[in-house]
Amino acid sequence: MGLPSIGPGELILILIIALVVLGPGKLPDVASSLGRSLREFRKAATDVSEAGKLDAGASGATSAQPTPGTPGAPATPGTPAAPSAPPADSGAASGEPARDSNPS
């Protein structure tokens, strides 16, 4: 069930009331500022919808990243980081002790 639209009779009545309340000197200023505000609102709404489309496209690309809790994945706040296995050549051949790449 949609909203009822404003017909030509209602529009004329609104303009007459605005003319009486504001006066003929201020009416063009109010109309131009209303038009400017409407234009800015439409531009902002378009920008938000475009950003939503870009985010939706980017979220499909992020599904290939590792999930939190898997080795190599960044830890999310509130969850402990999963210990990662040190690389095979972590200095064992050079005699240095192996260092954990994810200090907690």
Protein Blocks (a to p, Z undefined) as FASTA:
>chain_A
ZZddddfklmmmmmmmmmmmnopmlmmmmmmmmmmmmmmmmmmmmmmmmmmmmmmmmmmm
mmmpccehiahiacdehiacddddddfknopmnopacddfbdZZ
